[in-house]
Amino acid sequence: MKAIVLTEAGGPENLQMQELPTPQPKEGEVLVKVHAFSINPVDIKTRKGGGLLAGMKESAPVILGWDISGVVEAVGANVHGFREGDAVFGMVNFPGNGKAYAEYVAAPAAHLALKPAAISHEEAAATTLAALTAWQVLTQQAGLQKGQRVLIHAAAGGVGHFAVQMAKYLGASVTGTASAENKDFLLALGVDQFIDYTKEEVANAVNDADVVLDPLGGETTVKSLQTLKPGGTLVSIVGGAKEPVQQQAKEKGVTAKNYLVHSRGEDMARMATLLEDGFLKPTVSHIYTFAQIAEAHRQIETGKTRGKIVVQIG
Ligand SMILES: NC(=O)c1ccc[n+]([C@@H]2O[C@H](COP(=O)([O-])OP(=O)(O)OC[C@H]3O[C@@H](n4cnc5c(N)ncnc54)[C@H](OP(=O)(O)O)[C@@H]3O)[C@@H](O)[C@H]2O)c1
């Protein structure tokens, strides 16, 4: 099979297409013929030598990627709920070795869900790591409730644009931050309040949030504590809730914590339902071919991607 191997930590030129043996599904795994996969900022961090690279080197060659949509080609022992020919999607082995930049991926069945027939492989591949992050943060980490107010930073990005739609689905009132070029996009997604972070200090505009989703870190995390009402919760997905910030939060009567998304088939099944029922619609702003992987990485590195980008195979 063809796969994109990271030859060594560094620039996008170190992502090279190679011919490798097709993996065999182990117990509990299915072999997926991949139709599309999506790219996340963690792919870039890992490619550069940070992110998850340290743990991935043990299983050389290093193949990046976690987000797939495709068709089950073979089923390992003790797999229930999936058969050869099923269209599936999911975030595979995160945090760990997903090895998703490949024509075939051996994936734990417990990390996958059936892809709704009306959803394309490109849309499904987009609705994986970023969507699970938004879902796990809002529902499991912050316990967002109907009628509450949530502040979503970087609301036009991969995680953010899913978080906005999920928060609306959950019945919350949503404030989203982005630059002016994404204002109409966010209003169309359903934000109740738009803040152009290049012009306005968020802490001056919001002071009654129940929940903050922080994909930015640094000063944003610290300043966002001021936007929370007593008892509120900030969840940083970039490690922004460092010890002193957590202490500061405690003194203010709020909670600040960090979170890392985890593969979970039950949550993927929920994504499938939300997609099927029309509550979730991924914005796929660019589709690349397998051979254009370096361009796809350069796009994410701009930090300006709207929604998701996806790579098609075949
Ligand atoms: N811990 C976890 O489990 C986890 C999971 C997923 C992602 N992450 C991390 O979370 C971060 C975001 O991920 P992502 O996939 O959403 O990234 P992304 O799609 O690349 O985010 C791009 C978006 O960020 C917006 N943006 C950039 N700077 C901003 C600022 N100062 N204020 C508001 N918006 C800003 C841009 O909007 P404009 O163009 O309008 O500026 C753009 O739409 C990454 O660092 C990623 O590694 C962590």
The ligand as an SDF file (V2000), in Angstrom:
LIG
                    3D

 48 52  0  0  0  0  0  0  0  0999 V2000
   -6.1270   18.9770   23.5850 N   0  0  0  0  0  0  0  0  0  0  0  0
   -6.7810   18.4480   22.5620 C   0  0  0  0  0  0  0  0  0  0  0  0
   -7.3530   17.3780   22.6900 O   0  0  0  0  0  0  0  0  0  0  0  0
   -6.8340   19.1760   21.2510 C   0  0  0  0  0  0  0  0  0  0  0  0
   -7.6930   18.7080   20.2530 C   0  0  0  0  0  0  0  0  0  0  0  0
   -7.8010   19.4380   19.0660 C   0  0  0  0  0  0  0  0  0  0  0  0
   -7.0320   20.5850   18.8730 C   0  0  0  0  0  0  0  0  0  0  0  0
   -6.1740   20.9830   19.8470 N   0  0  0  0  0  0  0  0  0  0  0  0
   -5.3680   22.1980   19.6600 C   0  0  0  0  0  0  0  0  0  0  0  0
   -6.2580   23.3040   19.6200 O   0  0  0  0  0  0  0  0  0  0  0  0
   -5.7740   24.2960   18.7300 C   0  0  0  0  0  0  0  0  0  0  0  0
   -6.8670   24.6390   17.7070 C   0  0  0  0  0  0  0  0  0  0  0  0
   -7.1080   23.5060   16.8870 O   0  0  0  0  0  0  0  0  0  0  0  0
   -7.9810   23.6620   15.5600 P   0  0  0  0  0  0  0  0  0  0  0  0
   -7.9910   22.3480   14.8750 O   0  0  0  0  0  0  0  0  0  0  0  0
   -9.2670   24.3060   15.8640 O   0  0  0  0  0  0  0  0  0  0  0  0
   -7.0350   24.6810   14.7610 O   0  0  0  0  0  0  0  0  0  0  0  0
   -7.2870   25.4360   13.3750 P   0  0  0  0  0  0  0  0  0  0  0  0
   -8.4560   24.8510   12.6800 O   0  0  0  0  0  0  0  0  0  0  0  0
   -5.9940   25.4760   12.6450 O   0  0  0  0  0  0  0  0  0  0  0  0
   -7.6550   26.9310   13.8580 O   0  0  0  0  0  0  0  0  0  0  0  0
   -7.6350   27.9360   12.8990 C   0  0  0  0  0  0  0  0  0  0  0  0
   -8.5610   29.0440   13.3600 C   0  0  0  0  0  0  0  0  0  0  0  0
   -7.9940   29.7270   14.4660 O   0  0  0  0  0  0  0  0  0  0  0  0
   -8.4850   31.0540   14.4310 C   0  0  0  0  0  0  0  0  0  0  0  0
   -7.5980   31.9100   15.2190 N   0  0  0  0  0  0  0  0  0  0  0  0
   -6.2590   32.0350   15.1140 C   0  0  0  0  0  0  0  0  0  0  0  0
   -5.8120   32.8960   16.0650 N   0  0  0  0  0  0  0  0  0  0  0  0
   -6.8960   33.3320   16.7660 C   0  0  0  0  0  0  0  0  0  0  0  0
   -7.0850   34.2100   17.8710 C   0  0  0  0  0  0  0  0  0  0  0  0
   -6.0680   34.8420   18.4560 N   0  0  0  0  0  0  0  0  0  0  0  0
   -8.3510   34.3930   18.3430 N   0  0  0  0  0  0  0  0  0  0  0  0
   -9.4000   33.7470   17.7690 C   0  0  0  0  0  0  0  0  0  0  0  0
   -9.2790   32.9050   16.7120 N   0  0  0  0  0  0  0  0  0  0  0  0
   -8.0410   32.6910   16.2280 C   0  0  0  0  0  0  0  0  0  0  0  0
   -8.4990   31.4080   12.9650 C   0  0  0  0  0  0  0  0  0  0  0  0
   -9.5340   32.3580   12.7620 O   0  0  0  0  0  0  0  0  0  0  0  0
   -9.1760   33.7390   12.0030 P   0  0  0  0  0  0  0  0  0  0  0  0
   -8.6550   33.2960   10.6420 O   0  0  0  0  0  0  0  0  0  0  0  0
  -10.4570   34.4640   11.9550 O   0  0  0  0  0  0  0  0  0  0  0  0
   -8.0830   34.3950   12.8100 O   0  0  0  0  0  0  0  0  0  0  0  0
   -8.7840   30.0710   12.2770 C   0  0  0  0  0  0  0  0  0  0  0  0
  -10.1160   29.9500   11.8230 O   0  0  0  0  0  0  0  0  0  0  0  0
   -4.4920   23.7330   18.1270 C   0  0  0  0  0  0  0  0  0  0  0  0
   -3.3790   24.2150   18.8340 O   0  0  0  0  0  0  0  0  0  0  0  0
   -4.6270   22.2450   18.3410 C   0  0  0  0  0  0  0  0  0  0  0  0
   -3.4040   21.5480   18.3920 O   0  0  0  0  0  0  0  0  0  0  0  0
   -6.0520   20.3040   21.0330 C   0  0  0  0  0  0  0  0  0  0  0  0
  1  2  1  0
  2  3  2  0
  2  4  1  0
  4  5  1  0
  4 48  2  0
  5  6  2  0
  6  7  1  0
  7  8  2  0
  8  9  1  0
  8 48  1  0
  9 10  1  0
  9 46  1  0
 10 11  1  0
 11 12  1  0
 11 44  1  0
 12 13  1  0
 13 14  1  0
 14 15  2  0
 14 16  1  0
 14 17  1  0
 17 18  1  0
 18 19  2  0
 18 20  1  0
 18 21  1  0
 21 22  1  0
 22 23  1  0
 23 24  1  0
 23 42  1  0
 24 25  1  0
 25 26  1  0
 25 36  1  0
 26 27  1  0
 26 35  1  0
 27 28  2  0
 28 29  1  0
 29 30  1  0
 29 35  2  0
 30 31  1  0
 30 32  2  0
 32 33  1  0
 33 34  2  0
 34 35  1  0
 36 37  1  0
 36 42  1  0
 37 38  1  0
 38 39  2  0
 38 40  1  0
 38 41  1  0
 42 43  1  0
 44 45  1  0
 44 46  1  0
 46 47  1  0
M  CHG  2   8   1  16  -1
M  END
$$$$
